Amino acid sequence: MTKQCGIACLLYLCVISLAPSCDGGNILVFPVDGSHWINMKVLMEELHSHGHKLTVIRASTSWYIPEQSPLYTSVNLQMEEALEDFFGVFLAEQIKAQREGASAITFLKHTKDFLKMISRAHMIWCEALGSLLEDDKVVESLLEAKYDLMLTDPAIAPGVVLAKYLKLPLVLNVRWVTSGDGQFMLAPSPLSYIPVPGSGLTDKMDFLQRVKNVFFYGITLFQQHYLTGPSYDALCEKYIEGGCDIVSLLQDADIWLFRSDFVFDFPRPTMPNVIYMGGFQCKQTQPLPAELENFVQSAGEHGVIIMTLGTLVDALPSEVADEMASVFAKLPQKVIWRHKGARPSTVGNNTLIVDWMPQKDLLGHPQTKAFVAHGGTNGVQEAIYHGVPVLGIPLFFDQFDNLLRLEARGAGKIIRLSDLNEHSFEQGLKELLQQEHYRDNMQRLSHLHRDQPLSPMDQAVFWVEYVMRHKGAPHLRTQAYKMPWYSYYCVDVLLFLLTAVIGTMLCVVALFRLLCCRNRTKIKQQ
């Protein structure tokens, strides 16, 4: 292990020393709010430490992105509707719907509400960008700034359109695009073994599961063409000379910094301009605050369980919180629970309720035995990095699929919200804590994730600077996107070959018939 680490360090130093230097660049950043901002900020901090100047376009109603920051200057995008409330209402409704139980009607309602919410969110952002592009002073200032590139998260994609308008090289900090998983838009994606997000499938599918996978892929196509795409198409038609569409703009991006890797995700085809940087936000642990450290150490040999359900969850239904608290109270472990809302009435003396906790530092603490989480990408990757098994309670978006990847590798367990009660929660926790294979499997994923010649963050910064040095990276983009479907699948070639074969066979048949006719004529003449 020491020898491997030494070789990796030597390789890293060689790459850094040989790579051309990049003077401080001027980067325009168009982030997405909420948890997406957390990982964008981590990347921005690293770019800032390399001497790059950053300008952030933020919503005037942003709840995570401050207007004033030592990292960047900001440009406000005027918006009337706060998306924090927008998503909060949706999440509350989804929790209620899932608690009522899984059924076809519940699924259809959930899907309808989700697609409606997504469509509305994209429309709001496109309208806001349209207002910005109508402001001559703001547009003039953006042009005069002479940015070197646009860095944006295309889960909500006005930044992609703005990059085209300003004629800037484009780098994506991406996992999700307007239609779902970005890899489906970028690389060949055979539905026989690549599960569509939302399907709840792995890369091992039987016939009926493949039918289900195709059905869910149809939903993503419907979402792109009829719900999210039209908002961006209208922007392109009005502001981009010659017109465009959001799919082609995304496919023309120079570099995709993809927030995943194949320790976490299932193997699949990819493209040369995709740089996998899963876990780039993960760092070595820092010491805990003294009071928190004392609480953790008081757990003794039993260790600590930490729990959080993410940034959007203000409060669980009271009956759910009470049941979970009562299970925690029975355990010998200490519990640190990030919980908002009314304090559960059944909280035990072993449970510490907090508004915020240093999640990364707690996950890296040797006393931490299990992580109860909703399955957000950041939390799952941090759990992999630190080797802590996960008991997942997915709420919405990609969370079930993220947790499914852990469960498929024996490193986590899922409890659906519709099945969550005191008995199932206690059983799931005890299984995770008492069966060693969960921790062993997660530790194995951690070793695989860390065994890289360059850290994910170093790779991300290198490729951002690469685009700045070379004014883009068009040589890494495939021409497949510009081909019509019949050329891409060689339907025209197959038709040509089929026509040639049939034509040759017909000629041979005609020749034989002609020869036969001549022979018959000679025989008759004789």
C-alpha positions in Angstrom: 0.0 0.0 0.0 2.8 2.4 0.9 4.6 1.7 -2.4 1.4 2.3 -4.3 0.8 5.6 -2.5 4.4 6.6 -3.3 4.0 5.9 -7.0 0.7 7.7 -7.1 2.2 10.8 -5.4 5.2 10.7 -7.8 2.8 10.5 -10.8 0.8 13.4 -9.4 3.9 15.6 -9.0 5.0 14.7 -12.5 1.6 15.6 -14.0 1.5 18.9 -12.1 5.0 19.9 -13.0 4.5 19.1 -16.7 1.1 20.7 -17.1 1.2 24.2 -18.6 0.6 26.9 -16.1 -2.7 28.8 -16.3 -2.8 32.5 -15.3 -5.7 33.5 -13.2 -8.8 33.2 -15.5 -12.1 35.0 -15.5 -14.9 32.5 -14.9 -18.7 33.2 -15.1 -20.6 30.7 -12.9 -24.3 30.0 -13.2 -25.1 27.6 -10.3 -28.3 25.8 -9.2 -29.5 26.5 -5.6 -29.9 24.2 -2.7 -27.7 21.1 -2.3 -26.3 21.7 -5.8 -24.8 24.9 -4.6 -22.9 23.1 -1.9 -20.8 21.1 -4.4 -20.5 24.0 -6.8 -19.1 26.2 -4.0 -16.5 23.5 -3.1 -15.3 23.6 -6.7 -15.3 27.4 -6.7 -13.2 27.5 -3.5 -10.6 25.4 -5.2 -10.6 27.5 -8.4 -10.4 30.7 -6.3 -7.3 29.3 -4.5 -5.7 28.9 -7.9 -6.1 32.6 -8.6 -9.2 32.6 -10.8 -11.7 35.4 -10.6 -15.3 34.3 -10.2 -18.6 35.9 -11.0 -21.8 34.2 -9.9 -25.2 34.7 -11.4 -27.7 34.2 -8.6 -31.5 34.5 -8.1 -32.6 37.5 -6.1 -34.7 35.0 -4.0 -31.8 32.6 -3.5 -31.9 30.9 -0.1 -28.3 29.4 -0.2 -26.2 31.6 -2.4 -25.3 34.9 -0.6 -25.0 38.1 -2.6 -21.8 39.1 -0.9 -18.9 36.7 -0.7 -15.0 36.9 -0.6 -15.1 34.2 -3.2 -16.9 36.0 -6.0 -18.8 39.0 -7.2 -22.5 38.5 -8.0 -25.0 39.4 -10.6 -28.6 39.3 -9.4 -31.2 37.6 -11.6 -34.6 39.0 -10.7 -37.1 36.4 -9.7 -40.5 36.8 -8.1 -41.0 33.2 -6.8 -38.8 31.6 -4.2 -37.9 28.1 -5.3 -37.2 27.0 -1.7 -40.9 27.3 -0.9 -41.7 25.8 -4.3 -39.8 22.6 -3.6 -40.7 22.6 0.1 -44.5 22.4 -0.7 -43.8 19.6 -3.3 -41.8 17.6 -0.8 -44.4 17.9 1.9 -47.0 16.6 -0.5 -44.8 13.7 -1.6 -44.1 12.6 1.9 -47.8 12.6 2.6 -48.5 10.6 -0.6 -45.8 8.0 0.1 -47.1 7.5 3.7 -50.5 6.7 2.2 -49.0 3.6 0.6 -47.6 2.6 -2.8 -50.2 2.0 -5.6 -50.6 2.6 -9.3 -52.7 5.7 -8.5 -50.1 7.0 -6.1 -47.3 6.5 -8.7 -49.3 8.3 -11.4 -50.1 11.2 -9.1 -46.5 11.4 -7.9 -45.2 11.3 -11.5 -47.7 14.0 -12.6 -46.8 16.3 -9.7 -43.1 15.8 -10.2 -43.2 16.6 -13.9 -45.5 19.6 -13.3 -43.0 20.9 -10.7 -40.0 20.4 -12.9 -41.7 22.1 -15.8 -42.6 25.0 -13.7 -39.1 25.4 -12.2 -37.5 25.5 -15.7 -40.1 28.0 -16.9 -39.4 30.3 -14.0 -35.7 30.3 -14.6 -36.1 30.8 -18.4 -38.3 33.8 -17.8 -35.7 35.2 -15.4 -32.9 34.7 -18.0 -35.1 36.4 -20.6 -35.5 39.4 -18.3 -31.7 39.6 -17.9 -31.1 39.4 -21.6 -33.5 42.3 -22.1 -31.4 44.5 -19.7 -28.9 46.1 -22.0 -26.7 47.4 -19.2 -26.3 43.9 -17.6 -25.7 42.3 -21.0 -23.1 45.0 -21.9 -21.3 44.4 -18.5 -21.2 40.6 -19.1 -19.7 41.2 -22.6 -17.2 43.7 -21.4 -16.0 41.4 -18.7 -14.4 39.1 -21.3 -15.0 35.8 -19.4 -12.8 32.8 -20.3 -15.5 30.3 -19.8 -18.9 29.5 -18.3 -19.1 27.0 -15.5 -22.7 25.9 -14.9 -24.9 23.2 -13.4 -27.3 22.1 -16.2 -29.9 20.5 -13.9 -31.7 23.8 -14.5 -30.0 25.1 -17.7 -30.3 28.8 -18.4 -26.6 29.0 -17.9 -26.1 26.8 -21.0 -28.2 29.2 -23.1 -26.3 32.2 -21.7 -23.0 30.6 -22.6 -24.1 30.3 -26.2 -25.4 33.9 -26.2 -22.0 35.2 -24.8 -20.1 32.8 -27.1 -18.1 31.3 -24.2 -16.5 27.8 -23.8 -18.8 25.7 -21.6 -17.8 23.5 -18.7 -20.6 21.6 -16.9 -20.6 20.6 -13.2 -23.1 18.0 -13.8 -25.0 14.9 -12.9 -28.5 15.9 -14.0 -29.7 17.7 -17.1 -33.1 18.9 -18.2 -34.3 15.4 -19.0 -32.6 13.4 -16.1 -29.2 11.7 -16.0 -26.8 13.6 -18.2 -25.1 10.4 -19.5 -28.2 9.4 -21.4 -27.9 12.6 -23.4 -24.2 12.3 -24.0 -23.2 8.7 -24.6 -24.7 5.5 -26.0 -27.1 4.1 -23.4 -28.4 0.6 -24.1 -31.6 0.2 -22.1 -30.9 -3.5 -21.8 -28.3 -3.0 -19.0 -28.3 0.8 -18.1 -31.2 1.6 -15.7 -33.1 4.8 -16.2 -33.3 7.0 -13.0 -36.6 6.5 -11.3 -37.0 2.9 -12.5 -35.5 1.4 -9.3 -33.5 -1.1 -11.4 -29.9 -2.2 -11.4 -27.7 -3.2 -14.4 -29.1 -6.8 -14.1 -32.6 -6.9 -15.6 -34.9 -9.6 -16.7 -37.4 -9.2 -19.5 -40.2 -7.5 -17.5 -37.6 -5.2 -15.9 -36.3 -4.2 -19.3 -39.9 -3.4 -20.3 -40.2 -1.2 -17.3 -36.8 0.5 -18.1 -38.0 1.4 -21.6 -41.2 2.8 -20.1 -39.3 5.1 -17.8 -37.1 6.1 -20.6 -40.2 7.1 -22.5 -41.1 9.4 -19.5 -37.7 11.2 -19.8 -38.2 11.7 -23.5 -41.7 13.1 -22.8 -40.3 15.4 -20.1 -37.6 16.7 -22.4 -39.7 17.3 -25.6 -42.9 18.5 -24.1 -42.3 19.9 -20.6 -38.8 21.3 -20.2 -37.5 21.7 -23.7 -40.1 24.2 -25.0 -39.1 26.8 -22.4 -35.4 26.7 -23.6 -36.4 26.5 -27.3 -38.3 29.8 -26.9 -35.2 31.4 -25.4 -33.0 30.1 -28.2 -35.4 31.3 -30.9 -35.6 34.8 -29.5 -32.0 35.4 -28.4 -29.7 33.0 -30.3 -28.9 33.8 -33.9 -29.9 30.9 -36.1 -31.8 29.3 -33.3 -30.9 26.2 -31.3 -32.3 23.7 -28.8 -31.2 22.8 -25.3 -30.2 19.2 -26.2 -27.7 20.4 -28.9 -26.3 23.1 -26.6 -25.7 20.5 -23.9 -24.0 18.1 -26.3 -21.8 20.9 -27.5 -20.3 21.5 -24.0 -16.6 21.3 -24.0 -16.1 19.3 -20.7 -18.6 17.5 -18.5 -17.3 17.3 -14.9 -19.5 14.4 -13.9 -20.4 14.1 -10.2 -20.2 10.3 -10.2 -17.7 7.4 -10.7 -17.8 3.7 -11.4 -17.3 2.8 -7.7 -20.7 4.4 -7.2 -22.4 4.0 -10.5 -23.0 0.9 -12.8 -20.5 0.5 -15.7 -21.6 2.0 -18.9 -20.3 3.6 -22.2 -18.9 7.1 -21.9 -17.3 9.9 -24.0 -13.7 11.4 -23.9 -15.0 14.9 -22.7 -16.6 13.3 -19.6 -14.4 13.7 -16.5 -15.7 11.6 -13.6 -15.2 13.4 -10.3 -17.4 11.5 -7.9 -16.6 12.5 -4.3 -14.7 15.6 -5.3 -16.2 17.4 -2.4 -15.0 14.9 0.2 -12.1 15.9 2.4 -10.1 14.5 5.3 -11.8 14.9 8.6 -11.2 17.9 11.0 -11.5 17.7 14.8 -15.0 18.0 16.2 -16.0 20.8 18.5 -15.1 19.9 22.1 -18.7 19.4 23.2 -19.6 17.2 20.3 -16.4 15.2 20.7 -17.2 14.5 24.3 -20.7 13.3 23.3 -19.2 11.0 20.7 -16.5 9.6 23.0 -19.2 8.9 25.7 -20.7 6.3 23.4 -17.8 3.9 24.3 -17.5 0.7 22.3 -21.0 0.9 21.0 -20.3 3.9 18.8 -22.5 6.6 17.2 -25.3 6.7 14.7 -25.7 10.0 12.7 -28.9 10.9 10.9 -30.0 13.7 8.5 -32.6 13.9 5.8 -31.0 16.7 3.8 -31.5 20.4 3.3 -35.0 20.5 2.0 -36.7 18.6 4.8 -37.9 21.0 7.5 -39.7 18.4 9.5 -40.9 14.8 9.3 -44.5 14.0 10.1 -44.7 13.9 13.9 -45.8 10.3 14.1 -42.8 9.2 12.0 -40.4 11.3 14.1 -41.8 9.9 17.3 -41.4 6.3 16.1 -37.8 6.8 15.0 -36.9 8.6 18.3 -38.3 5.7 20.3 -36.2 3.2 18.3 -33.1 5.3 18.9 -33.9 5.4 22.6 -33.7 1.6 22.8 -30.2 1.3 21.2 -26.9 1.2 23.1 -25.4 3.6 20.6 -25.4 7.3 20.9 -27.3 9.2 18.2 -26.7 12.6 16.6 -29.9 13.7 14.7 -30.1 16.7 12.5 -33.8 17.4 13.0 -36.0 20.5 12.4 -39.5 21.1 13.7 -41.0 20.0 17.0 -38.9 17.9 19.2 -40.1 14.3 19.2 -41.8 13.3 22.4 -40.0 10.0 22.6 -36.4 11.3 22.4 -34.1 9.2 24.7 -31.1 10.4 26.8 -28.8 8.8 24.2 -30.0 11.1 21.4 -28.6 14.6 20.6 -31.0 16.7 18.5 -29.1 19.4 16.5 -30.0 22.0 13.8 -26.7 21.5 12.1 -23.8 19.1 12.3 -20.4 18.7 10.7 -21.5 15.8 8.6 -18.1 15.1 6.9 -16.2 15.2 10.1 -18.7 12.9 11.9 -18.7 10.4 9.0 -14.9 10.3 9.2 -14.9 9.7 13.0 -13.9 6.2 14.0 -16.8 6.1 16.4 -19.4 6.4 13.7 -21.1 3.1 13.0 -24.0 3.9 10.7 -25.5 6.8 8.7 -29.3 7.2 8.4 -29.8 9.4 5.4 -32.2 10.3 2.6 -29.8 9.3 -0.1 -28.7 12.6 -1.7 -25.7 12.3 -3.9 -23.4 14.4 -1.6 -24.2 12.3 1.5 -23.9 9.0 -0.3 -20.5 9.8 -1.8 -19.2 11.1 1.6 -20.4 7.9 3.2 -18.5 5.9 0.5 -15.4 8.1 1.0 -15.4 7.4 4.8 -16.6 3.8 4.6 -19.8 4.2 6.7 -22.8 1.9 5.8 -26.1 3.6 5.1 -29.6 3.0 6.2 -31.5 4.9 3.5 -34.9 6.5 3.7 -35.4 8.0 0.2 -37.9 10.9 -0.2 -37.8 12.0 -3.8 -35.7 12.9 -6.9 -32.6 10.6 -7.4 -32.4 9.4 -3.8 -33.9 5.9 -4.2 -31.6 5.2 -7.2 -28.5 6.5 -5.3 -29.3 4.2 -2.3 -30.1 1.3 -4.6 -26.5 1.4 -5.9 -25.3 0.9 -2.3 -27.8 -1.8 -1.6 -26.8 -3.7 -4.8 -23.2 -3.7 -3.5 -24.2 -4.9 0.0 -23.2 -1.5 1.5 -26.5 -0.2 2.6 -30.2 -1.0 3.1 -33.3 0.9 2.0 -36.6 1.5 3.9 -39.3 3.1 1.8 -41.2 5.9 3.5 -44.4 3.9 2.9 -43.0 1.0 4.9 -41.4 3.1 7.6 -42.6 2.3 11.1 -41.1 1.5 14.5 -40.7 -2.2 13.7 -39.1 -1.8 10.2 -36.8 1.0 11.4 -35.6 -0.9 14.4 -35.1 -4.1 12.3 -33.2 -2.2 9.6 -30.9 -0.4 12.1 -30.0 -3.6 13.9 -29.3 -5.4 10.7 -27.0 -2.7 9.6 -25.2 -2.6 12.9 -25.0 -6.3 13.7 -24.1 -7.8 10.3 -20.5 -7.0 9.5 -20.7 -7.5 5.8 -22.4 -4.0 5.4 -19.4 -2.3 6.9 -16.9 -4.6 5.1 -18.5 -3.9 1.7 -18.6 -0.1 2.3 -15.0 -0.1 3.4 -14.1 -1.9 0.2 -15.9 0.8 -1.8 -14.0 3.4 0.1 -10.6 1.8 -0.7 -11.6 1.6 -4.4 -12.7 5.2 -4.4 -9.5 6.5 -2.8 -7.2 4.4 -5.0 -6.7 7.0 -7.8 -3.5 8.6 -9.2 -5.1 12.0 -9.0 -7.8 13.2 -6.7 -11.2 14.0 -8.3 -10.8 17.7 -7.3 -7.4 17.9 -9.0 -8.8 16.4 -12.2 -11.7 18.9 -12.1 -9.5 21.9 -11.8 -7.0 20.6 -14.4 -9.8 20.3 -17.0 -11.3 23.7 -16.2 -7.9 25.3 -16.7 -7.4 23.1 -19.8 -10.5 24.6 -21.4 -9.2 28.1 -20.5 -5.8 27.4 -22.0 -7.1 26.1 -25.3 -10.2 28.2 -25.6 -12.4 25.1 -25.5 -12.1 21.4 -26.3 -14.0 20.7 -29.5 -11.6 17.9 -30.4 -13.1 15.8 -27.6 -16.7 16.1 -28.8 -18.1 13.3 -31.0 -19.8 14.1 -34.3 -22.5 11.6 -33.6 -24.8 14.3 -32.3 -25.0 15.9 -35.7 -25.9 12.8 -37.5 -29.6 12.0 -38.4 -30.9 8.9 -36.7 -30.8 6.8 -39.8 -27.1 7.5 -40.3 -26.3 7.0 -36.6 -27.8 3.5 -36.7 -26.5 2.9 -40.3 -30.1 2.3 -41.5 -29.2 3.9 -44.8 -26.1 1.6 -45.1 -28.2 -1.5 -44.3 -30.8 -0.4 -46.9 -28.0 0.1 -49.5 -26.5 -3.2 -48.8 -29.9 -4.9 -48.8 -30.7 -3.2 -52.1 -27.4 -4.3 -53.5 -27.8 -7.9 -52.4 -31.4 -8.1 -53.7 -30.4 -6.3 -56.9 -27.5 -8.8 -57.5 -29.8 -11.7 -56.8 -32.4 -10.3 -59.2 -29.7 -9.8 -61.9 -28.5 -13.4 -61.4 -32.1 -14.8 -61.6 -32.7 -12.6 -64.7 -29.5 -13.9 -66.3 -30.4 -17.5 -65.6 -33.9 -17.0 -67.0 -32.4 -15.4 -70.1 -30.0 -18.3 -70.6 -32.7 -20.8 -70.0 -34.9 -19.0 -72.6 -32.1 -19.2 -75.2 -31.5 -22.9 -74.6 -35.2 -23.6 -75.0 -35.3 -21.6 -78.3 -32.3 -23.5 -79.7 -33.9 -26.8 -78.7 -37.2 -25.8 -80.5 -35.3 -24.8 -83.6 -33.5 -28.1 -83.7 
